[in-house]
Amino acid sequence: MNRSERHAAILRLVRAQPLSTQAELADALRDEGHEVVQTTISRDIHELGLVKVRDRSGKLVYAQPEDSGYNEELSDALKRWALAFEPSGRLVVVQTPYGYASAFAQAVDVARHPHIAGTIAGENTVLLVAREPVSGAALVDELRALRLKGAA
């Protein structure tokens, strides 16, 4: 199985059943006849941007970011508080109204965007750190698109 076939199988499996660990995901792939090792699964999870969300029973399971609800929450925070973006390398500086940087950073952290490793907030400035290999400029493009989502 090549990488794209394995990625497709992983995406299908995390949508079809609750998988909480890399071992469970590897077992599910093996049940379908795909031989994989833990390091490959770990890399695939990172490359696919899978996140952990709570299922109906409260158990943490793997999901695609678009299945986690982060887009809507992050979109709302961007519309409400993000005034300007400035990329620099793998970083993005976001300007907010005075006193709202912490609230914006918290919304970003809660959203668990797969391309954002973390945030640092001041009074009216938030520093976003992009995950490799995403550049700050690419992250700004994505955030601007999310901010416009649902706008007329």
Number of C-alpha atoms within 10 A of each C-alpha: 11 6 10 10 11 18 17 11 16 22 17 11 17 18 14 9 13 17 21 17 15 17 14 12 23 21 17 18 18 13 10 10 10 15 12 15 13 12 10 14 20 15 11 17 20 14 13 16 15 22 20 17 19 14 13 7 6 8 13 16 18 28 25 18 19 12 13 19 13 20 19 16 14 22 22 19 20 23 15 14 19 23 13 13 21 13 18 12 11 18 21 23 20 23 21 23 14 12 13 19 23 19 16 27 23 14 18 22 18 12 20 20 21 17 20 21 13 15 19 15 19 15 14 18 24 24 20 25 22 24 18 12 10 15 18 25 18 16 22 21 13 12 18 17 13 20 20 13 14 10 7 4
